[in-house]
């Protein structure tokens, strides 16, 4: 069974930065689809950044230029560097491997942007 453990969330002031990490219990080489999603209170879960093998990384319009997705297969990890954070970025952030329909999800990490 694939387990994903996220970390790096927290409380940050507007304009600040956070780096989220997601470590998998298995090698990520077999997953052609992985990414970060978020869910704000009262809203549906939405895409933040998604890597699909053979394609460019897809970012939500709202985070383009501020967030950066990366991965390290050797560490079985993916990351989300978040800069210039805004209050609208407040949400629970989830990592996913294998796609949203039949893939695997982490437990989520809370990101709160507030002064």
Secondary structure as UniProt FT lines:
FT   STRAND          4..7
FT   STRAND          10..12
FT   TURN            14..15
FT   STRAND          18..24
FT   TURN            29..30
FT   STRAND          33..39
FT   TURN            41..42
FT   STRAND          46..52
FT   TURN            53..54
FT   STRAND          58..59
FT   HELIX           61..63
FT   TURN            64..66
FT   STRAND          67..72
FT   HELIX           73..75
FT   STRAND          77..82
FT   HELIX           87..89
FT   STRAND          91..97
FT   TURN            100..102
FT   STRAND          104..105
FT   STRAND          109..113
//
